[in-house]
Amino acid sequence: MSLKKLWILAALVVAGCGAGDPAVEVDSSLGEESVAASEAADLALDESDSASAAPVTERFAMGAHYQRLSPTQPTSSSPDQVEVCEVFWYGCPHCFNFDPYLARWQETKTQNVSFVRVPAVWNPLLQLHARAFYTAEALGKGAEMHEAFFREIHERGNMLDSEAKLQEFFGRFAVEAAAFKATFDSFAVQAKLQRADELSRRYRIQSVPTIVVNGKYTTDGEQAGSYGDLITLIDELVAAERARE
């Protein structure tokens, strides 16, 4: 790899964990129409929702440890479930470090809590990794490959920064080249990328990993204090949402 390419990749890794101003830095090619539709939907939501009282928690305060999204955003989970969403990027070292905490939390969460992941898409490298995430999901390899993506990038130093590298990586999981290519370029995967872009804008994502609870509250490790505290905060926000039902 040339020195110039190494510098470019290093810049992407440093910049990738923080989006800055999404209106400036997000690649608009993914879905300007989706953004317009998102804004129209926001206007149609009940404005009184923004005045909802902050949930009562034992240790955390709204505005300091977590933020309120107004208006509340729709979720993809069933109405009887509280959705916990992680917006992440495989190339982000913070996401890599946080992932084991989430894995342990998923083992103990109750059935009325739905956990979903949304990949960040604000530059071409993130979009490539997001496409890989949805390709693995579509091929039924999502759970099997998730941790491997992180380890390939952060432990083996392979940024998976091209379609050819991704095809080789998928091949290690018994995915033939033709199946990878067909899924990677599919309309279904492209539609999910556009949805991820829309959600990132709706959630006003500035950095990863960011947690969104029930389309209503956003937080991260820095705001919560630590990754352990973030898990505690997630549980308290989930409990507060369940108490509202």
RAGIVEN-V99169 format. One record per residue. RES is the residue in one letter. OMEGA is omega as a letter, one per 30 degrees, with the letter a starting at -180 (* if undefined). BURIAL is # if it has 16 or more other ideal C-beta (glycine too) atoms within 10 Angstrom, else .. D_CENTER is the distance of its C-alpha to the mean C-alpha in Angstrom with 2 decimals. Layout:
res->RES omega->OMEGA burial->BURIAL d_center->D_CENTER
res->RES omega->OMEGA burial->BURIAL d_center->D_CENTER
This chain:
res->M omega->a burial->. d_center->29.31
res->S omega->l burial->. d_center->30.88
res->L omega->l burial->. d_center->30.67
res->K omega->a burial->. d_center->29.32
res->K omega->l burial->. d_center->26.39
res->L omega->l burial->. d_center->25.65
res->W omega->l burial->. d_center->25.61
res->I omega->l burial->. d_center->23.25
res->L omega->l burial->. d_center->20.74
res->A omega->l burial->. d_center->21.20
res->A omega->l burial->. d_center->20.55
res->L omega->l burial-># d_center->17.28
res->V omega->a burial-># d_center->16.11
res->V omega->a burial->. d_center->17.37
res->A omega->a burial->. d_center->16.03
res->G omega->a burial-># d_center->12.60
res->C omega->l burial-># d_center->11.24
res->G omega->a burial->. d_center->12.50
res->A omega->a burial-># d_center->12.52
res->G omega->l burial->. d_center->15.80
res->D omega->a burial->. d_center->16.84
res->P omega->a burial-># d_center->14.43
res->A omega->a burial->. d_center->17.62
res->V omega->a burial->. d_center->19.19
res->E omega->a burial->. d_center->16.77
res->V omega->l burial-># d_center->14.50
res->D omega->a burial->. d_center->16.38
res->S omega->a burial->. d_center->18.07
res->S omega->a burial->. d_center->19.01
res->L omega->a burial-># d_center->15.96
res->G omega->l burial-># d_center->17.17
res->E omega->l burial->. d_center->19.46
res->E omega->l burial->. d_center->20.84
res->S omega->l burial-># d_center->17.55
res->V omega->l burial-># d_center->17.35
res->A omega->l burial->. d_center->20.98
res->A omega->l burial->. d_center->20.51
res->S omega->a burial-># d_center->17.71
res->E omega->l burial->. d_center->20.15
res->A omega->l burial->. d_center->22.95
res->A omega->l burial->. d_center->21.17
res->D omega->a burial->. d_center->20.51
res->L omega->a burial->. d_center->24.23
res->A omega->a burial->. d_center->25.11
res->L omega->a burial->. d_center->23.39
res->D omega->a burial->. d_center->25.67
res->E omega->a burial->. d_center->26.10
res->S omega->a burial->. d_center->27.55
res->D omega->a burial->. d_center->24.16
res->S omega->a burial->. d_center->23.54
res->A omega->a burial->. d_center->26.57
res->S omega->a burial->. d_center->25.38
res->A omega->l burial->. d_center->26.34
res->A omega->l burial->. d_center->23.98
res->P omega->l burial-># d_center->23.59
res->V omega->l burial->. d_center->25.99
res->T omega->a burial-># d_center->24.57
res->E omega->a burial->. d_center->26.66
res->R omega->a burial->. d_center->25.23
res->F omega->a burial-># d_center->22.70
res->A omega->l burial->. d_center->23.32
res->M omega->a burial->. d_center->21.42
res->G omega->l burial->. d_center->21.36
res->A omega->a burial->. d_center->21.53
res->H omega->l burial-># d_center->18.99
res->Y omega->a burial-># d_center->16.66
res->Q omega->l burial-># d_center->16.71
res->R omega->l burial->. d_center->17.63
res->L omega->l burial-># d_center->16.08
res->S omega->g burial->. d_center->19.15
res->P omega->l burial-># d_center->19.53
res->T omega->a burial-># d_center->17.44
res->Q omega->l burial-># d_center->14.96
res->P omega->l burial->. d_center->15.42
res->T omega->l burial-># d_center->13.41
res->S omega->a burial->. d_center->13.51
res->S omega->a burial-># d_center->15.22
res->S omega->a burial->. d_center->18.99
res->P omega->a burial->. d_center->20.79
res->D omega->l burial->. d_center->22.07
res->Q omega->l burial-># d_center->18.75
res->V omega->a burial-># d_center->16.62
res->E omega->l burial-># d_center->12.93
res->V omega->a burial-># d_center->10.53
res->C omega->l burial-># d_center->6.83
res->E omega->l burial-># d_center->4.41
res->V omega->a burial-># d_center->1.72
res->F omega->l burial-># d_center->3.72
res->W omega->a burial-># d_center->6.82
res->Y omega->a burial-># d_center->9.72
res->G omega->a burial-># d_center->12.20
res->C omega->l burial-># d_center->11.28
res->P omega->l burial->. d_center->13.99
res->H omega->l burial-># d_center->12.51
res->C omega->l burial-># d_center->9.54
res->F omega->a burial-># d_center->12.50
res->N omega->a burial->. d_center->14.63
res->F omega->a burial-># d_center->12.44
res->D omega->l burial-># d_center->11.78
res->P omega->l burial->. d_center->15.42
res->Y omega->l burial-># d_center->15.29
res->L omega->a burial-># d_center->12.62
res->A omega->l burial->. d_center->14.79
res->R omega->l burial->. d_center->17.84
res->W omega->a burial-># d_center->16.49
res->Q omega->a burial->. d_center->15.67
res->E omega->a burial->. d_center->19.30
res->T omega->a burial->. d_center->20.69
res->K omega->a burial-># d_center->18.74
res->T omega->a burial->. d_center->20.97
res->Q omega->l burial->. d_center->20.94
res->N omega->l burial->. d_center->20.42
res->V omega->l burial-># d_center->16.89
res->S omega->l burial-># d_center->14.21
res->F omega->l burial-># d_center->11.00
res->V omega->l burial->. d_center->8.19
res->R omega->l burial-># d_center->4.95
res->V omega->l burial-># d_center->3.26
res->P omega->l burial-># d_center->3.98
res->A omega->a burial-># d_center->5.42
res->V omega->a burial-># d_center->9.00
res->W omega->l burial-># d_center->11.41
res->N omega->a burial-># d_center->13.99
res->P omega->l burial->. d_center->15.66
res->L omega->l burial-># d_center->14.63
res->L omega->l burial-># d_center->10.86
res->Q omega->l burial-># d_center->11.85
res->L omega->l burial-># d_center->14.00
res->H omega->l burial-># d_center->11.55
res->A omega->l burial-># d_center->9.23
res->R omega->l burial-># d_center->12.63
res->A omega->l burial-># d_center->13.49
res->F omega->a burial-># d_center->10.63
res->Y omega->l burial-># d_center->11.82
res->T omega->l burial-># d_center->15.34
res->A omega->l burial-># d_center->15.28
res->E omega->a burial-># d_center->14.10
res->A omega->a burial-># d_center->16.88
res->L omega->a burial-># d_center->19.36
res->G omega->a burial->. d_center->18.87
res->K omega->a burial-># d_center->17.85
res->G omega->a burial->. d_center->14.21
res->A omega->a burial->. d_center->15.25
res->E omega->a burial->. d_center->17.97
res->M omega->a burial-># d_center->16.17
res->H omega->a burial-># d_center->12.92
res->E omega->a burial->. d_center->14.79
res->A omega->l burial-># d_center->17.06
res->F omega->a burial-># d_center->14.56
res->F omega->a burial-># d_center->14.01
res->R omega->l burial->. d_center->17.77
res->E omega->a burial-># d_center->18.86
res->I omega->a burial-># d_center->17.28
res->H omega->l burial-># d_center->17.97
res->E omega->a burial->. d_center->21.14
res->R omega->l burial->. d_center->22.77
res->G omega->l burial->. d_center->21.92
res->N omega->a burial->. d_center->21.07
res->M omega->a burial-># d_center->18.36
res->L omega->a burial-># d_center->18.23
res->D omega->l burial-># d_center->18.69
res->S omega->l burial->. d_center->20.70
res->E omega->a burial->. d_center->21.00
res->A omega->l burial->. d_center->24.05
res->K omega->l burial->. d_center->22.37
res->L omega->l burial-># d_center->19.66
res->Q omega->l burial-># d_center->22.52
res->E omega->a burial->. d_center->24.38
res->F omega->l burial-># d_center->21.51
res->F omega->l burial-># d_center->21.06
res->G omega->l burial->. d_center->24.84
res->R omega->a burial->. d_center->24.77
res->F omega->l burial->. d_center->23.22
res->A omega->l burial->. d_center->26.05
res->V omega->a burial-># d_center->24.37
res->E omega->a burial->. d_center->27.13
res->A omega->a burial->. d_center->26.76
res->A omega->l burial->. d_center->27.67
res->A omega->l burial->. d_center->25.14
res->F omega->a burial-># d_center->22.35
res->K omega->a burial->. d_center->23.54
res->A omega->a burial->. d_center->24.02
res->T omega->a burial-># d_center->20.56
res->F omega->a burial-># d_center->18.84
res->D omega->a burial->. d_center->20.83
res->S omega->l burial->. d_center->20.74
res->F omega->a burial->. d_center->20.40
res->A omega->l burial->. d_center->18.08
res->V omega->l burial-># d_center->15.45
res->Q omega->l burial->. d_center->16.09
res->A omega->l burial->. d_center->15.73
res->K omega->l burial-># d_center->12.24
res->L omega->l burial-># d_center->11.38
res->Q omega->l burial-># d_center->13.16
res->R omega->l burial-># d_center->11.42
res->A omega->l burial-># d_center->7.93
res->D omega->l burial-># d_center->10.07
res->E omega->a burial-># d_center->11.74
res->L omega->l burial-># d_center->9.03
res->S omega->l burial-># d_center->7.93
res->R omega->l burial-># d_center->11.69
res->R omega->a burial-># d_center->12.39
res->Y omega->l burial-># d_center->10.26
res->R omega->a burial->. d_center->11.85
res->I omega->l burial-># d_center->9.10
res->Q omega->a burial->. d_center->11.39
res->S omega->l burial-># d_center->9.81
res->V omega->f burial-># d_center->7.33
res->P omega->l burial-># d_center->6.87
res->T omega->l burial-># d_center->6.94
res->I omega->l burial-># d_center->7.86
res->V omega->a burial-># d_center->9.04
res->V omega->l burial-># d_center->12.19
res->N omega->a burial-># d_center->13.85
res->G omega->a burial-># d_center->12.81
res->K omega->a burial-># d_center->15.17
res->Y omega->l burial-># d_center->14.24
res->T omega->l burial-># d_center->11.75
res->T omega->l burial-># d_center->12.32
res->D omega->a burial-># d_center->11.72
res->G omega->a burial-># d_center->14.15
res->E omega->l burial->. d_center->16.40
res->Q omega->a burial-># d_center->17.02
res->A omega->l burial-># d_center->17.59
res->G omega->l burial->. d_center->19.81
res->S omega->l burial->. d_center->18.51
res->Y omega->l burial-># d_center->15.99
res->G omega->l burial->. d_center->18.73
res->D omega->l burial-># d_center->19.15
res->L omega->l burial-># d_center->15.49
res->I omega->l burial-># d_center->15.92
res->T omega->l burial-># d_center->19.17
res->L omega->l burial-># d_center->17.76
res->I omega->a burial-># d_center->15.21
res->D omega->a burial-># d_center->18.32
res->E omega->l burial-># d_center->20.42
res->L omega->l burial-># d_center->18.24
res->V omega->l burial-># d_center->18.03
res->A omega->l burial->. d_center->21.79
res->A omega->l burial-># d_center->22.42
res->E omega->l burial-># d_center->20.72
res->R omega->a burial->. d_center->22.75
res->A omega->l burial->. d_center->25.83
res->R omega->a burial->. d_center->25.51
res->E omega->* burial->. d_center->25.80
